[in-house]
Amino acid sequence: MSTDPAPNPHATAEQVAAARHDRKLANVLYHDWEAGSYDEKWSIAYDERCITYAADRFRLVAGERDWPYEHALELGCGTGFFLLNLMQAGVAKRGSVTDLSPGMVQAALRNAEGLGLDVDGRVADAERIPYEDATFDLVVGHAVLHHIPDVELALREVLRVLKPGGRFVFAGEPTTVGDAYARRLGALTWKAATTATKLPALQSWRRPQEELDESSRAAALEAVVDIHTFDPAELEEVARRAGARDASVVTEEFTAAMLGWPVRTFEAAVPPGKLGMRWAMFAYHGWQRLSWLDRNVLARVVPRGWFYNALVTGTRIP
């Protein structure tokens, strides 16, 4: 278990104001704040659904030729979603997790222990990874690069801790075009939901005002911690400059993102448990069908930069 500093689960208004001028402080505050509810917010689990999701993302960008990797590191682990599900899928035997947020490292280690997985963890800055050269066979991350101030420096560190021939895979990174329409859809959904639930007939669908205010403060921090969006070709070039061999980027989720963002925003605007299992099945199966459409039809005609998610991989020169 980690002996790193304890998390701070509730950021004050003063801390939020200070974090606007310190990106790394903002990341610690935001992710400590979200650690206890992050899995629920993003429908994260460690079941067959999420195991399949994580493994399919990995296959999409890197294939499965070298499975299982002996020792894998997750950078910016959050609650451990990507690495723990990849380990359950047979991608890696042993794992290490790192994050700037003590709360997230603790959550990831709890999840790993509950799953019976061989995982250790450290609180760490992605720009200064606290491991020796050539330690890992694989480095992974999900929705982490866009939080890091110097992405090229972080990728240089990733390549340093990889063994010769080792691979990195980062998924869930927002494209510039995708982020623009996703945030707009999310903002419109939040406004519509919080306005409509002021009506007397819909007040049972409204969260308490203090919870909405807290969500707004969290959203203010989120806007600070989301530093980058990516053009796929430019992200490939960043990876090459860092020293990666065979750097490549693929993208996914176009219509699926146009459904996913309003759905998640609406879920955050109403009381927990209000929507029920039928809603959950609608959201999941709707996302599945639109993902199929994106992958099998629209990917042939829509520019890759228009899709929401970017996935990047590369290897260390042997």
N, C-alpha and C positions, 0 to 999 in steps of 0.2 A: 504493500500500500504506500501511497505518497505521504510524505511528511511536509509538504509545501504549505504556504500560508492558507488560512481559512478563507472561504468565500464571503463576500458582502452581498446578501440577497436583496437588499432594498436601497437603491440609489435615491438620494435626496435631490430636491430641485437644485441645490447649490452644487452638488456633484455633477449633475447633468450639465449645468452651465459651464463648469470647469472643463468637462470632457469635450466640449466643443472645440477646445484649443489643444487637445491632447488625444490623438487618435488611439493610442495604445491604452490609455486610461479608459477611454470610451469603450473599447473592446472588453476590457476586464469588467467594467460596471455592467454593461449590457448583458454579457454572457453569464456573469454571476447571477444577475437578476432573473434571467430566463432559465437557468439550469433546472429548477424544480418543475417547470411546466413545459419545457421545450419539446419533449417527446409528444405530449398531448397536442401542443399547438401545431406541430408539423406532421401529425399522424404517424409518428415514428414508432416502430415496434421491432421485435427480434424474432418474428414469426416467418412463415413461408413466404408471405407476400413481400416483406421487406428483404428477406434473403434473396429472393428472385430479382427484386428491383436492383439491389446492389450488384449482384453478380452480372446481370444483364448490362448495367452501365460499364462495368469493367470489360466485359467481352466486346462491347461496341467499339471501344477505343484501343484495346490492347490484346484481344483474343484470350485464349486459355492454354496456350502451348506450354508455358512454364509452370503451371500449377502442380503441386502447391509450392509457394515460396516459403523458405524456412523461417525467416524473421521479417516482419513488416512493421513499419512505423506509420501511425496516422498523425498528420500535422493538423493542428486546429481541430481536435477530435470532437468538440462538442460533447454530446452524451455517448459517443462511440458508435453512432449509427453505421458509418460506412465500414470501418475496419471489423467491428464485431460481426456484422452480417456477412462480410467477405470471408471471415474465418469460418463461420458456420457453413458457408457454401464450399469450403475446401480450397479457397484461394491461398491462405497462409496458415502455417501451423502455430506460430507464436507471434505475439504482438506487443507493441509499445505505443502508448498514447501521450500526446503533448497538447497543451493549450495554454494561452495566456491567462485564462480564467481558472482559478482554483476550484470554483464550483463545478465547472464542466469536467475537469479532470476527475474530481470525486464522483460525479455522476457516471462517467464512463467506467471507472473502476468498479463501482457498485454493479453496473450492468454486466460487466465482464465476469465478476464473481458469481452473480446469479445464473449466468449461462455456463459456468464451469470452464471458462476459457483462460488460457495462460497469457495474461496481460499485465504489464507494469505501466506506471505513468509518472510523468513529471510536468510541473508548470514550466512553460518554456516559451521563449520568443522565437518565432519562425525564422527570423533573420539571424539568430545565433543559436542553432540547434545544439543542445548540450550532450552530444554523443561524439565518440571518436570517429575518425575517418573510416570508411569502408565497414560500417557496422551492420547495415541492413541489406537484404535482398530486394526489398520493395518498399517504396514510400507512397502513401496514398493520402488523399484529402477530399472532402466534399464541402463545397460552398465555403472555401477558406481563402483562396488566393485574392479574392476581391476585398478582403479585410486587411491585407498586408500592405503597409506603405511602399516597400521596395520589393516588388515581385521578382525582379531579376536577381537581387541579392538572395532572396529566400530560395530560389531555384538553384543558385550556386551552392547554397548550404545543403540542399537536398541531394545534389550530385556528389557533394563531398562525403556525406554519410552513407551513400550507396556503395556497395561493393562493385568492382569493375563488372560491367555487363548488367548491373541491376537496373530496375525499371521504376519510374514514377508514374502515377495516374492520379490526376485531379479532375473531379467531376463537379457538376452543379454550379458552374461559374456563369454569371449573367453576361449575355452579349449586350452591346450598346443599344441596338434596335429593340431587342427583346425586353430589356429593362425599362425602356421608355413606355412601351405599351402596357407592360405588366403593372408598373407603378400607377399609371393613369387609371387602369381598370380597378386596381385595389383602392385607390383614393375615391373613385366614384362609388364603389360598392360600400365603403365605410360611411360616406356621407349619406347615401340613400338609406342604409340600415339604421344608423343612429338618428336620422331625422324621422323616418317612418315610425320607429318604436316610441317616439314621444306621443303619438296619438293614443287616446284612452283605450281604444280597442286592442292596441298592440303592446301595451306597457308590460305585459307578462313576458314579452320577448326582449325586454330591455335589460341590459346589465345594470347594476347599481352605478350611480354616477361616479363614485370614487374608483370603481374598477375601470370605467371608461377613461377617467383622468389618468390613472396609472398606465393604461395602455397607450395613451397619448404621449406620456413621458418616455415610455419604452420606445415608441415609434420615433421620437425625437433623437434618442440615442442611436437607434437603428440607422437613421439617416446619416449620422456621423460615422458609424463603423463601416458602412458600405462605401468604400473608397473608390473602387474601380468598376468599370464595365469594360468588356473586351471585344475588339474586332478579332475574329478568328485568325486571320493572316498575321496580324500584329502579335497575337499571343504566341503563335508558332515562332515568330522571329525573336521574341523575348526568350523563349526556351532555348533557341539555338545560340543566342548570345551568351546565355548562362553556361553553355558548354554541352547541351544535350545532343546526343546522336539520335537520328530518326525522329525528331520532334514532329508531332502532328496533332491537329485539332479536328474533332468532329462536333457537330451540333445536333440537337434534338429539341422537341417540344415547340410547336408553333400554335396550332389550334388547341393543343392540350394545355399550354400555358394560359391561353385566353379563357379557358374554363377554370384552371387550377387556382389562379390568383383571386378571382372574385369569390370562389368557393371558400378558400382559406380565410379571406377577409371577412366574409359573412359569418363564418363559424366563430371568429374572434369577437364579433360584435354582439352575439346573442349569448344568453346564459349557458353554461356547460350542461350537456345532456339534453338540451331542448330539442335538438334536431332528430336524434334517434338513429336507429340502425338503417332504416329505409333511406334516409338522407345519405348516410355513409356509403351505402351500396351504390346509390345514384352517382355520388361523387367519384368513387373508385372506378366503377365500370365505365362511366363517362370519360374519365381520364384515359382508361385503357383503350377505348375505341378511338378516341381522337389521336392518341399516340400511334396506334396502328395506321391511321390515315396519314399522319405526319411522316412516319417512317417509310411506308410503302408507296405513297402517292406524291405527297407534297415535296418530299426531299428531292424528287427528280426535277422539279420546276421552280421551287422557291430558293433564292440565294441562301447559303448557309448562315450568313450573318443575320438573317431575319428570325431564325429560331432562337428560343430563349436560352437554352442551356448549352454551354461550351464544355467540352471534355478534352483535356490535353494529356499527352503521354510522351515519353522519351526515355532514353537509356543512357547510362554512364558508359563512356568509351572503355572497352576492355583493357 
